[in-house]
Amino acid sequence: MNSTSPKSPALGSGERPWLKILSNYRKPHRGRSTFELAVTIIPFAVLWALTWAAVHYGFWWGLLLIIPAAGFLLRLFMIQHDCGHGSFFAHRHTDDWTGRLIGVLTLTPYDYWRRTHALHHASAGNLDERGDGDITTLTVAEYRALSRWGRLNYRLYRHPAVMFGIGPVWLFIFKQRLPFGMMRSGAEPWVSTMATNFGIAVLAVFLMWLVGVGPFLLIHLPIVTLAGAAGIWLFYVQHQFEETHWSSGPEWQFAEAALHGSSHYVLPGVLRWMTGNIGIHHVHHLSSRVPCYRLPEVLKDYPELRDVGRITIMESLRCVKLVLWDENRRKLISFREAKRLA
């Protein structure tokens, strides 16, 4: 255990002890951050180039390189995510411009996304504050109160083919081209979105000129779609699991919602690295200023956090059917179970 850290408090002992403890891990190592960025963006560029070379010379099996390229694009998004929290370099100007430049590759307007994501962190698990940067989740009572058309819409929205198939295409290619939901939030969302769109257009036109329109679309669109689907899946299982935490009114407490409303998604080492340790999501929500590469340190020093909200890959597959919050039993349930209870 870290010799400079105080004795571990018992789980659920309140907000103050954990926030104080995690403040010891908030300082990033600038050299390490630069290294993490380099070993992510360079392999991504190399894999993209190798995929084009394979297509250009007729080695169609080279399209398989799209899969690891998508993995590195996902990791770039995780670095952009840390920049949005001000945790990657812990220098506002450096974090912001790193995030903005990465946003051109991830098709995500940095300043617009950062604001919506901050709302998510501030209200995660609060039944009274749903809708900001979250996956829409209804309670059983709310679902039953819907019209037949409303229920059909919600069922379609929560269907895996829509959530993880159509959803990534809609979100990253279309929705994020305009600051939906923030039209009245001043100029920043507009400037961020339009500047990102301009950067995307310049990069796309350059690459189309360099490699051709067909090869560019054949390579880049699948990379973006795969990376987007993986990102949405991660975000989904980090909050949409059976024993997650939702509450309302004065019952909602930040630390309780962060610790028990976010999962610890246990992944193999390679996937854990590729996803920037974002599976340690309960710790991230407790203190979003902890850099991604320091999250494993927290679990090493405080092993009691390893079993909080723990979900394996096999268990996560069963989370797809959990779509409604049962306020009486305080857990997520499926449409079938809600029908049975009725």
Contacts in CASP RR format, 6 or more apart in sequence:
PFRMAT RR
TARGET T0000
AUTHOR 0000-0000-0000
METHOD contacts of the structure
MODEL  1
MNSTSPKSPALGSGERPWLKILSNYRKPHRGRSTFELAVTIIPFAVLWAL
TWAAVHYGFWWGLLLIIPAAGFLLRLFMIQHDCGHGSFFAHRHTDDWTGR
LIGVLTLTPYDYWRRTHALHHASAGNLDERGDGDITTLTVAEYRALSRWG
RLNYRLYRHPAVMFGIGPVWLFIFKQRLPFGMMRSGAEPWVSTMATNFGI
AVLAVFLMWLVGVGPFLLIHLPIVTLAGAAGIWLFYVQHQFEETHWSSGP
EWQFAEAALHGSSHYVLPGVLRWMTGNIGIHHVHHLSSRVPCYRLPEVLK
DYPELRDVGRITIMESLRCVKLVLWDENRRKLISFREAKRLA
1 8 0 8 1.000
1 301 0 8 1.000
1 302 0 8 1.000
2 24 0 8 1.000
2 297 0 8 1.000
2 301 0 8 1.000
4 24 0 8 1.000
5 21 0 8 1.000
5 24 0 8 1.000
5 301 0 8 1.000
5 302 0 8 1.000
6 17 0 8 1.000
6 20 0 8 1.000
6 21 0 8 1.000
8 21 0 8 1.000
8 302 0 8 1.000
8 304 0 8 1.000
9 17 0 8 1.000
9 18 0 8 1.000
9 21 0 8 1.000
11 259 0 8 1.000
11 304 0 8 1.000
11 305 0 8 1.000
11 308 0 8 1.000
12 255 0 8 1.000
12 256 0 8 1.000
12 259 0 8 1.000
14 253 0 8 1.000
14 255 0 8 1.000
14 256 0 8 1.000
15 253 0 8 1.000
15 254 0 8 1.000
15 255 0 8 1.000
15 256 0 8 1.000
18 255 0 8 1.000
18 259 0 8 1.000
18 286 0 8 1.000
18 287 0 8 1.000
19 255 0 8 1.000
19 286 0 8 1.000
19 287 0 8 1.000
21 302 0 8 1.000
22 283 0 8 1.000
22 286 0 8 1.000
22 287 0 8 1.000
22 290 0 8 1.000
22 298 0 8 1.000
23 287 0 8 1.000
25 287 0 8 1.000
25 290 0 8 1.000
25 294 0 8 1.000
25 295 0 8 1.000
25 297 0 8 1.000
25 298 0 8 1.000
26 87 0 8 1.000
26 90 0 8 1.000
26 287 0 8 1.000
26 289 0 8 1.000
26 290 0 8 1.000
26 291 0 8 1.000
27 90 0 8 1.000
28 87 0 8 1.000
28 88 0 8 1.000
28 89 0 8 1.000
28 90 0 8 1.000
28 291 0 8 1.000
28 294 0 8 1.000
29 291 0 8 1.000
30 89 0 8 1.000
32 291 0 8 1.000
32 293 0 8 1.000
33 88 0 8 1.000
33 89 0 8 1.000
33 291 0 8 1.000
33 293 0 8 1.000
36 79 0 8 1.000
36 292 0 8 1.000
36 293 0 8 1.000
37 79 0 8 1.000
37 88 0 8 1.000
37 98 0 8 1.000
40 72 0 8 1.000
40 75 0 8 1.000
40 76 0 8 1.000
40 79 0 8 1.000
41 72 0 8 1.000
41 76 0 8 1.000
43 68 0 8 1.000
43 72 0 8 1.000
44 69 0 8 1.000
44 72 0 8 1.000
44 73 0 8 1.000
44 76 0 8 1.000
44 105 0 8 1.000
47 65 0 8 1.000
47 68 0 8 1.000
47 69 0 8 1.000
47 72 0 8 1.000
48 69 0 8 1.000
48 219 0 8 1.000
48 220 0 8 1.000
48 223 0 8 1.000
50 62 0 8 1.000
50 65 0 8 1.000
51 62 0 8 1.000
51 63 0 8 1.000
51 65 0 8 1.000
51 66 0 8 1.000
51 69 0 8 1.000
51 219 0 8 1.000
52 211 0 8 1.000
52 215 0 8 1.000
52 219 0 8 1.000
54 60 0 8 1.000
54 61 0 8 1.000
54 62 0 8 1.000
54 63 0 8 1.000
54 65 0 8 1.000
55 62 0 8 1.000
55 63 0 8 1.000
55 215 0 8 1.000
55 218 0 8 1.000
55 219 0 8 1.000
56 211 0 8 1.000
56 215 0 8 1.000
63 218 0 8 1.000
63 219 0 8 1.000
63 222 0 8 1.000
66 219 0 8 1.000
66 222 0 8 1.000
66 223 0 8 1.000
66 226 0 8 1.000
67 226 0 8 1.000
69 223 0 8 1.000
70 222 0 8 1.000
70 223 0 8 1.000
70 224 0 8 1.000
70 226 0 8 1.000
70 227 0 8 1.000
70 228 0 8 1.000
70 230 0 8 1.000
71 226 0 8 1.000
71 227 0 8 1.000
71 230 0 8 1.000
71 274 0 8 1.000
72 274 0 8 1.000
73 105 0 8 1.000
73 106 0 8 1.000
73 223 0 8 1.000
73 224 0 8 1.000
73 227 0 8 1.000
74 227 0 8 1.000
74 228 0 8 1.000
74 230 0 8 1.000
74 231 0 8 1.000
74 274 0 8 1.000
74 275 0 8 1.000
75 273 0 8 1.000
75 274 0 8 1.000
75 275 0 8 1.000
75 276 0 8 1.000
76 102 0 8 1.000
76 105 0 8 1.000
76 106 0 8 1.000
77 102 0 8 1.000
77 106 0 8 1.000
77 108 0 8 1.000
77 227 0 8 1.000
77 228 0 8 1.000
77 231 0 8 1.000
78 275 0 8 1.000
78 276 0 8 1.000
78 278 0 8 1.000
78 292 0 8 1.000
79 88 0 8 1.000
79 98 0 8 1.000
79 99 0 8 1.000
79 102 0 8 1.000
79 276 0 8 1.000
79 292 0 8 1.000
80 98 0 8 1.000
80 99 0 8 1.000
80 102 0 8 1.000
80 103 0 8 1.000
80 106 0 8 1.000
80 108 0 8 1.000
80 110 0 8 1.000
81 117 0 8 1.000
81 278 0 8 1.000
81 292 0 8 1.000
82 88 0 8 1.000
82 95 0 8 1.000
82 291 0 8 1.000
82 292 0 8 1.000
83 89 0 8 1.000
83 95 0 8 1.000
83 96 0 8 1.000
83 98 0 8 1.000
83 99 0 8 1.000
83 102 0 8 1.000
83 110 0 8 1.000
84 95 0 8 1.000
84 96 0 8 1.000
84 99 0 8 1.000
84 110 0 8 1.000
84 113 0 8 1.000
84 114 0 8 1.000
84 117 0 8 1.000
85 288 0 8 1.000
85 289 0 8 1.000
86 92 0 8 1.000
86 95 0 8 1.000
86 289 0 8 1.000
87 95 0 8 1.000
87 288 0 8 1.000
87 289 0 8 1.000
87 290 0 8 1.000
87 291 0 8 1.000
87 292 0 8 1.000
88 95 0 8 1.000
88 98 0 8 1.000
88 291 0 8 1.000
88 292 0 8 1.000
89 95 0 8 1.000
89 98 0 8 1.000
90 289 0 8 1.000
96 110 0 8 1.000
96 111 0 8 1.000
99 110 0 8 1.000
100 110 0 8 1.000
100 111 0 8 1.000
100 192 0 8 1.000
100 195 0 8 1.000
100 196 0 8 1.000
102 110 0 8 1.000
103 109 0 8 1.000
103 110 0 8 1.000
103 196 0 8 1.000
104 196 0 8 1.000
104 199 0 8 1.000
104 200 0 8 1.000
104 203 0 8 1.000
105 203 0 8 1.000
106 172 0 8 1.000
106 227 0 8 1.000
107 172 0 8 1.000
107 173 0 8 1.000
107 176 0 8 1.000
107 196 0 8 1.000
107 200 0 8 1.000
107 224 0 8 1.000
108 172 0 8 1.000
108 176 0 8 1.000
108 196 0 8 1.000
109 176 0 8 1.000
109 179 0 8 1.000
109 189 0 8 1.000
109 192 0 8 1.000
109 193 0 8 1.000
109 195 0 8 1.000
109 196 0 8 1.000
109 197 0 8 1.000
110 192 0 8 1.000
110 196 0 8 1.000
111 188 0 8 1.000
111 189 0 8 1.000
111 191 0 8 1.000
111 192 0 8 1.000
112 176 0 8 1.000
112 179 0 8 1.000
112 182 0 8 1.000
112 188 0 8 1.000
112 189 0 8 1.000
112 192 0 8 1.000
112 193 0 8 1.000
113 176 0 8 1.000
115 182 0 8 1.000
115 185 0 8 1.000
115 188 0 8 1.000
115 189 0 8 1.000
116 132 0 8 1.000
116 133 0 8 1.000
116 182 0 8 1.000
117 133 0 8 1.000
119 132 0 8 1.000
119 133 0 8 1.000
120 132 0 8 1.000
120 133 0 8 1.000
120 134 0 8 1.000
121 285 0 8 1.000
121 288 0 8 1.000
122 129 0 8 1.000
123 129 0 8 1.000
123 130 0 8 1.000
123 132 0 8 1.000
124 134 0 8 1.000
124 239 0 8 1.000
124 257 0 8 1.000
124 258 0 8 1.000
124 261 0 8 1.000
124 262 0 8 1.000
124 285 0 8 1.000
125 239 0 8 1.000
125 244 0 8 1.000
125 245 0 8 1.000
125 246 0 8 1.000
125 247 0 8 1.000
125 252 0 8 1.000
125 257 0 8 1.000
125 261 0 8 1.000
126 246 0 8 1.000
126 247 0 8 1.000
126 248 0 8 1.000
126 249 0 8 1.000
126 252 0 8 1.000
126 257 0 8 1.000
127 139 0 8 1.000
127 246 0 8 1.000
127 247 0 8 1.000
127 248 0 8 1.000
127 249 0 8 1.000
127 252 0 8 1.000
127 325 0 8 1.000
128 248 0 8 1.000
128 249 0 8 1.000
128 252 0 8 1.000
130 136 0 8 1.000
130 137 0 8 1.000
134 239 0 8 1.000
135 163 0 8 1.000
135 235 0 8 1.000
135 236 0 8 1.000
135 239 0 8 1.000
135 240 0 8 1.000
136 154 0 8 1.000
136 157 0 8 1.000
137 240 0 8 1.000
137 246 0 8 1.000
137 323 0 8 1.000
137 324 0 8 1.000
137 325 0 8 1.000
137 332 0 8 1.000
138 146 0 8 1.000
138 154 0 8 1.000
138 323 0 8 1.000
138 324 0 8 1.000
138 325 0 8 1.000
139 324 0 8 1.000
139 325 0 8 1.000
139 326 0 8 1.000
139 327 0 8 1.000
140 324 0 8 1.000
140 325 0 8 1.000
140 326 0 8 1.000
140 327 0 8 1.000
140 333 0 8 1.000
140 338 0 8 1.000
140 341 0 8 1.000
141 327 0 8 1.000
143 151 0 8 1.000
143 154 0 8 1.000
143 324 0 8 1.000
143 338 0 8 1.000
144 338 0 8 1.000
144 342 0 8 1.000
146 154 0 8 1.000
154 323 0 8 1.000
155 335 0 8 1.000
156 162 0 8 1.000
157 163 0 8 1.000
158 323 0 8 1.000
160 320 0 8 1.000
163 232 0 8 1.000
163 236 0 8 1.000
163 320 0 8 1.000
164 229 0 8 1.000
164 232 0 8 1.000
164 233 0 8 1.000
164 236 0 8 1.000
165 225 0 8 1.000
165 229 0 8 1.000
167 229 0 8 1.000
167 232 0 8 1.000
168 224 0 8 1.000
168 225 0 8 1.000
168 228 0 8 1.000
168 229 0 8 1.000
168 231 0 8 1.000
168 232 0 8 1.000
169 225 0 8 1.000
171 228 0 8 1.000
171 232 0 8 1.000
172 224 0 8 1.000
172 225 0 8 1.000
172 228 0 8 1.000
173 221 0 8 1.000
173 224 0 8 1.000
176 193 0 8 1.000
176 196 0 8 1.000
177 193 0 8 1.000
177 197 0 8 1.000
178 193 0 8 1.000
179 185 0 8 1.000
179 189 0 8 1.000
179 190 0 8 1.000
179 192 0 8 1.000
179 193 0 8 1.000
182 189 0 8 1.000
183 189 0 8 1.000
204 216 0 8 1.000
204 220 0 8 1.000
207 216 0 8 1.000
207 220 0 8 1.000
208 214 0 8 1.000
208 216 0 8 1.000
211 219 0 8 1.000
230 275 0 8 1.000
234 265 0 8 1.000
234 275 0 8 1.000
234 278 0 8 1.000
234 279 0 8 1.000
236 319 0 8 1.000
236 320 0 8 1.000
237 263 0 8 1.000
237 265 0 8 1.000
237 311 0 8 1.000
237 316 0 8 1.000
237 319 0 8 1.000
238 262 0 8 1.000
238 263 0 8 1.000
238 265 0 8 1.000
238 278 0 8 1.000
238 279 0 8 1.000
238 281 0 8 1.000
239 261 0 8 1.000
239 262 0 8 1.000
239 263 0 8 1.000
239 281 0 8 1.000
240 319 0 8 1.000
240 322 0 8 1.000
240 332 0 8 1.000
241 263 0 8 1.000
241 309 0 8 1.000
241 311 0 8 1.000
241 315 0 8 1.000
241 316 0 8 1.000
241 319 0 8 1.000
241 322 0 8 1.000
241 332 0 8 1.000
242 319 0 8 1.000
242 322 0 8 1.000
242 331 0 8 1.000
242 332 0 8 1.000
242 333 0 8 1.000
243 260 0 8 1.000
243 309 0 8 1.000
243 331 0 8 1.000
244 260 0 8 1.000
244 261 0 8 1.000
244 262 0 8 1.000
244 263 0 8 1.000
244 331 0 8 1.000
244 332 0 8 1.000
245 256 0 8 1.000
245 257 0 8 1.000
245 259 0 8 1.000
245 260 0 8 1.000
245 261 0 8 1.000
246 257 0 8 1.000
246 261 0 8 1.000
246 325 0 8 1.000
246 330 0 8 1.000
247 253 0 8 1.000
247 256 0 8 1.000
247 257 0 8 1.000
255 286 0 8 1.000
257 285 0 8 1.000
258 282 0 8 1.000
258 285 0 8 1.000
258 286 0 8 1.000
259 282 0 8 1.000
259 285 0 8 1.000
259 286 0 8 1.000
259 308 0 8 1.000
260 282 0 8 1.000
260 308 0 8 1.000
260 309 0 8 1.000
261 282 0 8 1.000
261 285 0 8 1.000
261 309 0 8 1.000
262 281 0 8 1.000
262 282 0 8 1.000
262 284 0 8 1.000
262 285 0 8 1.000
262 309 0 8 1.000
263 279 0 8 1.000
263 281 0 8 1.000
263 282 0 8 1.000
263 309 0 8 1.000
263 310 0 8 1.000
263 311 0 8 1.000
264 279 0 8 1.000
264 280 0 8 1.000
264 281 0 8 1.000
264 282 0 8 1.000
264 283 0 8 1.000
264 305 0 8 1.000
264 306 0 8 1.000
264 307 0 8 1.000
264 308 0 8 1.000
264 309 0 8 1.000
264 310 0 8 1.000
264 311 0 8 1.000
265 278 0 8 1.000
265 279 0 8 1.000
265 280 0 8 1.000
265 281 0 8 1.000
265 311 0 8 1.000
265 316 0 8 1.000
266 279 0 8 1.000
266 310 0 8 1.000
266 311 0 8 1.000
266 312 0 8 1.000
266 313 0 8 1.000
267 275 0 8 1.000
267 279 0 8 1.000
267 313 0 8 1.000
272 279 0 8 1.000
276 292 0 8 1.000
276 293 0 8 1.000
277 292 0 8 1.000
277 293 0 8 1.000
277 295 0 8 1.000
277 296 0 8 1.000
278 284 0 8 1.000
278 292 0 8 1.000
280 295 0 8 1.000
280 296 0 8 1.000
280 298 0 8 1.000
280 299 0 8 1.000
282 305 0 8 1.000
282 308 0 8 1.000
282 309 0 8 1.000
283 290 0 8 1.000
283 295 0 8 1.000
283 298 0 8 1.000
283 299 0 8 1.000
283 305 0 8 1.000
284 290 0 8 1.000
284 292 0 8 1.000
284 295 0 8 1.000
290 298 0 8 1.000
298 305 0 8 1.000
299 305 0 8 1.000
299 306 0 8 1.000
311 319 0 8 1.000
319 332 0 8 1.000
321 334 0 8 1.000
321 335 0 8 1.000
321 336 0 8 1.000
322 332 0 8 1.000
322 333 0 8 1.000
322 334 0 8 1.000
323 332 0 8 1.000
323 333 0 8 1.000
323 334 0 8 1.000
323 335 0 8 1.000
324 332 0 8 1.000
324 333 0 8 1.000
324 334 0 8 1.000
324 335 0 8 1.000
324 338 0 8 1.000
325 331 0 8 1.000
325 332 0 8 1.000
325 333 0 8 1.000
326 332 0 8 1.000
326 333 0 8 1.000
326 338 0 8 1.000
326 341 0 8 1.000
333 341 0 8 1.000
END
